[in-house]
């Protein structure tokens, strides 16, 4: 009996030591790098003080994860800054172009049910109170202006191209003047339950795109982009067979779609457009998933397409409880859960010393090359880069982190010490 008690006490002691070690590591209590960095107070600014450059054609705002409230709220805060400056009238999401078009109509219609529409998205990443708050704010703003001067909500993702066809089918029913009688008949004849029915109409989409591109009104131009997205979707390489090729194709298409929407915004009198997506898409350089020069991020494609007129703002956390889709669960089995992560990013740790636990760092304003802050943003550091599709290997291999030189990827970053999980409304 005494021997059993000794074994039990030993096991209990091991558990206590293990849990204590986890807490110590999570809080960074043993790390010399996780202390207040010299010069951080002079280099950092609050979000209110943070200045968005007026001469950049595109502003990017990234999410270190898709599953945290703070990063979603940040989208609205950045967009409000840009709208108040009178330079921007549109925000574009890493979201199906067709689903975004439905939401764009909702912010122009006082009777629409925004919450219900958010629940109909293919994925519930943005089925949240934070995104609903952004859309309600945009709708309130739009009540005071004409459609031509209103705020627009766009989606640049070619994934889910069928949603663009579904949207155009609804437009064909509600506003038949937007399409010719032949286009309307063809659109309404497409069986959305049969992929071959909408994939095998390339010539029809090309002809409709040509006609829409000849129109100058805003609605026709927006429909033209959606038609182009359908063509991108039908021409996409196989994700299952060539994932790297698919990833590069997708990021390039998103950048090209943003360019098309920016041209519409230029015609409306706006010199800037805001694009928001996961950090892995928004950042400059090669893809985080497939690191070579042939697989460029959306952000790198944007930077090249716009001749370097791209200002990229990342977001980052030190501690995060992230709401993530459980890999392999779909349809009726779909499930999400919260998971804890620590980026071990020394710059994100500094947010602990600022009001509210967050601060902004504009890398382009750092001039003291000898300072600890400058040296850190120009050196390889771990950064949090949490994707969708949780797998236990994420924890074992710590694949939720990526080692990068921050200044090579971003022009500025908004840092948080701790961030909280989203709570999807319909899941």
Secondary structure, DSSP 8 states (H G I E B T S, - for coil): -HHHHHHHHHHHHHHHHHHHHHHHHHHTTT-TTSS--TTHHHH-B-TTT----TT-SEEEEEES-SSBHHHHHHHHHHHHHHHHTTSEEEEEEEEEHHHHHHHHHHTT-TT--HHHHHTTSSSGGG-SHHHHHHHHHHHHHHTTS-GGGS-EEEEEE-TTTHHHHHHHHHHHHH-GGGS-HHHHHHHHH--TT-HHHHHT-HHHHHHHHHHHHT--SHHHHHHHHHHHHHHHHHH---TTT-HHHHHHHHHHHHHHHHHHHHHHHHHTT-SEEEEEEEHHHHSSSB-SSS-STTSB-HHHHHHHHTTT-EEEEEEEEEEEEEEEEBTT--GGG--EEEEEEE---HHHHGGGGSGGGEEEEEGGG---TTSHHHHHHTSEEEEE---SSB-THHHHTTTTEEEEEHHHH-SEEEEEEEE-B---TT-
